[in-house]
Amino acid sequence: KESKDPRAPLTLPPGFTADKYEEFITAAQQIVEEKNVTVITDAAQLIHEHYTDPSKAHDMHNVVEKTYFVASAVLSPRDVKDVQEIMRLCNEFEMPVWPFSIGRNTGYGGAAPRVPGSVALDLGKNMNRILEVNVEGAFALVEPGVTFFDLHEYLVKNNLRDQLWVDVPDVGGGSIIGNAVERGVGYTPYGDHWMMHCGMEVVLPSGELIRTGMGALPDPSRPHADGLRPDQVPGNRAWQLFNYGFGPYNDGIFSQSNLGIVTKMGIWLMPNPGGYQAYLITLPRDEDLHTALEIIRPLRLQMVLQNVPTLRHILLDAAVSGNKKSYSDKDEPLNDEELDAIAKKLKLGRWNFYGAVYGPEPVRNVLWSVIKDAFMKIPGAKCILPEETQDHPVLQTRSGTLQGIPSLDELAWVNWMPNGAHLFFSPIAKITGDDGMLQYSMTKRRCKEAGIDFIGTFTIGMREMHHIVCIVFDRYNKEKRDRAHWLIRTLIQDAAENGWGEYRTHLALMDQIADTYSFNDNAQRKLNETIKNALDPKGILAPGKNGVWPSNYDRDAWRI
Ligand code: ADP
């Protein structure tokens, strides 16, 4: 566009002129230094499309036009003081600001903001210190830029792996803070990352700094020099040991929320259990899902299943080993015979259960014999240990993941389709055969209607399961993108009609899902809005995140 000022961003934030925007950027440069400010002036800057080199300004797995969910500029604060000053500046200008830690939130929007033209706050670039690893208390205190790989490598380098493990998600390049605040999961007994976080330091929308839990209590016994800023003062020595402190428990309002920017967080580490054995149990038939879930529920509740195990559909494992073309020339979804042929070729079942037992050998032996006996009641079920096979690459990867060793192997399934991108549809369900089968058959039918292969897994939590459906599509093909978008919208609606809701979602679906949590005339939404308006009267911090809009935005006007 000839008339466009070359310094102006590709997308201006709502309510901004190019002049007012420039004034903001000049002031922001004074806070964080010029080298930490990048204005996105051109779509040609949106070239980062891979997990190993993620975009800081747009959604690499775009399901709507790539230039829609895009930041106007990326600011990288150097420290907590910068974050506070940026928040004050954003209040002054009424600038929407979208914080992220690393930007590898793939399938849920990556680093992209909900409101186009928001300023992205790249917390991880400069704020990436492991502040403490405490062996006695088995915890770490980290900044936003610390990834699962970073913490794991720290444990290895400091010879601490024989004492402590860090729980990791499927791929380990994301931020520990980013993943925990979004309530992501891993697969050891410490798989629920939000449950295992302990103590936070948060910058409020006003720029004020708080510490939650025991962190609110000054600890004169900890040595520190006078004249430190509040964010530099050592925390209370029970900050990472006791979550709740005194009075209302605040941490929840900073999870999947737009009420604060987390600048430090404690995470519990798993003491090395003194022994470990991963395993795979293959189940041959589609309907074995029902029996398997009935077996899993009591074992998980009793903690015979000690970790977060997963029950994976054959195509998820198949897609880690090769793209669709390597199995079939078909474009439409594969049928039962084709799935059976793939399972046979890969020596897997229609469903594949990956778990592990932890502890000294006698403990493991008892647990394993109970687990094995229970599953062997399913005709055709087979047990495979990683040491006994060269043929099961996913088992080798899971054997690492389930003991807290991060990897990138599971990135491969996104290449199932050419130019592969993905969206996650992630409903919660009871761990029962009936719920699992119903959710699976509903999802499978809709996938077929959309012309998309069902690729999914059931991740077993303490009392429920996250059903993670990986909707893979060609990001350069608008028709295929639209089909993926139709599919997830339809699934969200189908799920709500069955009383199922999702635990997390992509930017484009946040409003739809928030609407489904509608008990008593949307009373929960009204509470969230009341808190939002009180803490962020100018509505600057991540407006619209998870369907919570401040009063200066018209939620209906922003629907996708
Ligand atoms: P990942 O760890 O997967 O790379 P991101 O850094 O992309 O995750 O963060 C995912 C989402 O979590 C962000 O879009 C943002 O909404 C939220 N988030 C991440 N880090 C913070 C933080 N430090 N404070 C507040 N919210 C955060």
Residues whose N, C-alpha, C, O or C-beta is under 5 A from the ligand:
A	BS01	ADP	P99 F100 S101 I102 G103 R104 N105 G110 A111 L123 P144 G174 S175 I177 G178 N179 E182 G260 I261 V262
